[in-house]
Amino acid sequence: MEEVLIIGAGLAGLNCARVLQAGGVDCRVLEASDAPGGRVRTDEVEGYRLDRGFQVLLTAYPAARAALDYDALRLGEFEPGARVATPDGPARVSDPWRRPGQLLETLRAPVGTWGDKLLVGALRLAATLGTAEDGWPQGSAGTRTETRSTAEELMRRGFTPLMRERFLRPWLSGIFLERELVTPAAMLFFVYGMFARGAAALPAGGMQRIPEQLAAGLRPGTLRLGAAVREVRDGQVVLSTGETLRVREVVVAVEAGAEAALGLAGGRSEVAWRGVSCVQWAAERSPLGGEPVLWLNGTGRGRVNTVVVPSDVADGYAPEGKALVSTTVLGQPGPGGAQEDGALVTDLRAELAGYFGAEVGGWRPLAVQRIRRALPVVTAPGRGGMPERSAAGVWRCGDCMASASIQGAMASGAAVAAEILKRG
Ligand SMILES: Cc1cc2nc3c(=O)[nH]c(=O)nc-3n(C[C@H](O)[C@H](O)[C@H](O)COP(=O)(O)OP(=O)(O)OC[C@H]3O[C@@H](n4cnc5c(N)ncnc54)[C@H](O)[C@@H]3O)c2cc1C
């Protein structure tokens, strides 16, 4: 009999396996798809490495620091702050704590008033009070109890509409994948604290290097790919092939809602998701001049929210001498198909030419990614990612149990493993 069987090789399941094995417990991970990573996957297209949707590792994530070898990932870091397109022209917002030389430029940027910039300092201070482990998304009991939304918190703090619309909304909606900023303010503090404590980074060769590193650290034979689980009952796990495995403990580490398909009592099937579309382009040169910086649309118009050039940030994203440009559009994607994809590419090309000039005409679309299940909507702090074992004796972990983030997924996997180890 297997000691522990983990269903799902996303970051939660992989990190759960890592902690269990470090504690001397035998475990196996069953993954339905053809590679580990879940929502953190990278595809190779014509020598470019395309992450499935733009996402970053925040190096301050405590669970990532505990589990990952950052040097081996050869992380490339974004410059703090962002370049912002505004109705008054391009602007730059930096982090004066890290880039004091850019303080004046930041203060003068047509993105908020000088008062707003002081409020940013106050927000930063609030977000970095306490330890990095405090708060809802980290999986501890937490000290953050705010129930108001991010939008309400920004209003309460007195930010002007100029600051909110030109910088805070495009920046935060690119993280929460929703424009209304209804995400609980606890998440705002968490994210801001992580940005203040570390860098936003990409591994050389793409985000999938993260789950690959976790998987490579497991004992040989731990991970079984192409192994879809159909049912979990009475200490048994039944695969889609009919194969049945008897196990001491079962950890369900599938995405929100997928547990219902396993026949688990109480499993939620109706889960709201944030979706996003991403068009990835091959370009002869970087539209951002080679600077590893985030570009935001603060004009209040158009569809593009974020532009990044991953090949400016980390190695391996584009063939030598070429650039990979990744553009993000918020909102649940449409059904897709050649016609809709073509229309999106045409629309975005016209819009992007307004920001970056005629060279956009030469960009070649490599992929139109429509990601309907990017982030589960987590509306309340709830149990803060504390490990849960159902009456049927099944453990549950994943980002839906903590915060919709790499940190939430990894922390919840580690917390379940720690609880199993504690029980002996
Ligand atoms: C576009 C996008 C942008 C994002 N941006 C960021 C960001 O910038 N920073 C950040 O911190 N986070 C970001 N995230 C969120 C982060 O990627 C996720 O929170 C995290 O990867 C979730 O990990 P997980 O292990 O909980 O779930 P998942 O990654 O969903 O893993 C679940 C796994 O279970 C498997 N599975 C499901 N059913 C079965 C079954 N029946 N049998 C076997 N296996 C099964 C699935 O195939 C999958 O591999 C982003 C996500 C997306 C998609």
The ligand as a Tripos MOL2 file, in Angstrom:
@<TRIPOS>MOLECULE
LIG
   53    58     1     0     0
SMALL
NO_CHARGES

@<TRIPOS>ATOM
      1 C1         -2.4280   33.4360  -16.7110 C.3       1 LIG1
      2 C2         -2.0560   33.2520  -15.2670 C.ar      1 LIG1
      3 C3         -1.3460   34.2460  -14.6240 C.ar      1 LIG1
      4 C4         -0.9760   34.0800  -13.2940 C.ar      1 LIG1
      5 N1         -0.1590   35.0180  -12.7140 N.ar      1 LIG1
      6 C5          0.3910   34.7440  -11.5220 C.ar      1 LIG1
      7 C6          1.4530   35.5620  -11.0070 C.ar      1 LIG1
      8 O1          1.9380   36.4780  -11.6930 O.2       1 LIG1
      9 N2          1.9640   35.2730   -9.7700 N.ar      1 LIG1
     10 C7          1.4600   34.2590   -9.0190 C.ar      1 LIG1
     11 O2          1.9220   34.0650   -7.8900 O.2       1 LIG1
     12 N3          0.4820   33.4430   -9.4850 N.ar      1 LIG1
     13 C8         -0.0350   33.6470  -10.7240 C.ar      1 LIG1
     14 N4         -0.9800   32.7870  -11.2440 N.ar      1 LIG1
     15 C9         -1.5620   31.7760  -10.3640 C.3       1 LIG1
     16 C10        -0.7230   30.5160  -10.1750 C.3       1 LIG1
     17 O3         -0.2060   30.0560  -11.4140 O.3       1 LIG1
     18 C11        -1.6300   29.4330   -9.5540 C.3       1 LIG1
     19 O4         -2.1900   29.9830   -8.3630 O.3       1 LIG1
     20 C12        -0.9170   28.1340   -9.1870 C.3       1 LIG1
     21 O5         -0.0900   27.7000  -10.2280 O.3       1 LIG1
     22 C13        -1.9640   27.0760   -8.8410 C.3       1 LIG1
     23 O6         -1.3290   25.8510   -8.5180 O.3       1 LIG1
     24 P1         -2.1820   24.5900   -7.9910 P.3       1 LIG1
     25 O7         -1.2290   23.4860   -7.7730 O.co2     1 LIG1
     26 O8         -3.0300   25.0170   -6.8390 O.co2     1 LIG1
     27 O9         -3.2340   24.2450   -9.1580 O.3       1 LIG1
     28 P2         -3.0010   23.8000  -10.6780 P.3       1 LIG1
     29 O10        -1.7780   24.4370  -11.2070 O.co2     1 LIG1
     30 O11        -4.2810   24.0670  -11.3870 O.co2     1 LIG1
     31 O12        -2.7280   22.2270  -10.6200 O.3       1 LIG1
     32 C14        -3.7630   21.2710  -10.5720 C.3       1 LIG1
     33 C15        -3.2800   20.0120  -11.2860 C.3       1 LIG1
     34 O13        -4.2200   18.9570  -11.0760 O.3       1 LIG1
     35 C16        -4.3050   18.2090  -12.2680 C.3       1 LIG1
     36 N5         -5.5660   17.4500  -12.2540 N.ar      1 LIG1
     37 C17        -6.8340   17.9440  -12.2990 C.ar      1 LIG1
     38 N6         -7.7350   16.9380  -12.2560 N.ar      1 LIG1
     39 C18        -7.0130   15.7800  -12.2050 C.ar      1 LIG1
     40 C19        -7.3810   14.4090  -12.1270 C.ar      1 LIG1
     41 N7         -8.6590   14.0080  -12.1230 N.pl3     1 LIG1
     42 N8         -6.3970   13.4680  -12.0710 N.ar      1 LIG1
     43 C20        -5.0760   13.8350  -12.0720 C.ar      1 LIG1
     44 N9         -4.6800   15.1410  -12.1540 N.ar      1 LIG1
     45 C21        -5.6350   16.0950  -12.1950 C.ar      1 LIG1
     46 C22        -4.2580   19.2720  -13.3590 C.3       1 LIG1
     47 O14        -3.9040   18.7090  -14.6130 O.3       1 LIG1
     48 C23        -3.1720   20.2030  -12.8030 C.3       1 LIG1
     49 O15        -1.8850   19.8250  -13.2400 O.3       1 LIG1
     50 C24        -1.3650   32.9210  -12.5720 C.ar      1 LIG1
     51 C25        -2.0980   31.9310  -13.2290 C.ar      1 LIG1
     52 C26        -2.4030   32.0710  -14.5610 C.ar      1 LIG1
     53 C27        -3.0810   30.9370  -15.2750 C.3       1 LIG1
@<TRIPOS>BOND
     1     1     2 1
     2     2     3 ar
     3     2    52 ar
     4     3     4 ar
     5     4     5 ar
     6     4    50 ar
     7     5     6 ar
     8     6     7 ar
     9     6    13 1
    10     7     8 2
    11     7     9 ar
    12     9    10 ar
    13    10    11 2
    14    10    12 ar
    15    12    13 ar
    16    13    14 ar
    17    14    15 1
    18    14    50 ar
    19    15    16 1
    20    16    17 1
    21    16    18 1
    22    18    19 1
    23    18    20 1
    24    20    21 1
    25    20    22 1
    26    22    23 1
    27    23    24 1
    28    24    25 2
    29    24    26 1
    30    24    27 1
    31    27    28 1
    32    28    29 2
    33    28    30 1
    34    28    31 1
    35    31    32 1
    36    32    33 1
    37    33    34 1
    38    33    48 1
    39    34    35 1
    40    35    36 1
    41    35    46 1
    42    36    37 ar
    43    36    45 ar
    44    37    38 ar
    45    38    39 ar
    46    39    40 ar
    47    39    45 ar
    48    40    41 1
    49    40    42 ar
    50    42    43 ar
    51    43    44 ar
    52    44    45 ar
    53    46    47 1
    54    46    48 1
    55    48    49 1
    56    50    51 ar
    57    51    52 ar
    58    52    53 1
@<TRIPOS>SUBSTRUCTURE
     1 LIG1         1 GROUP 0 **** ****
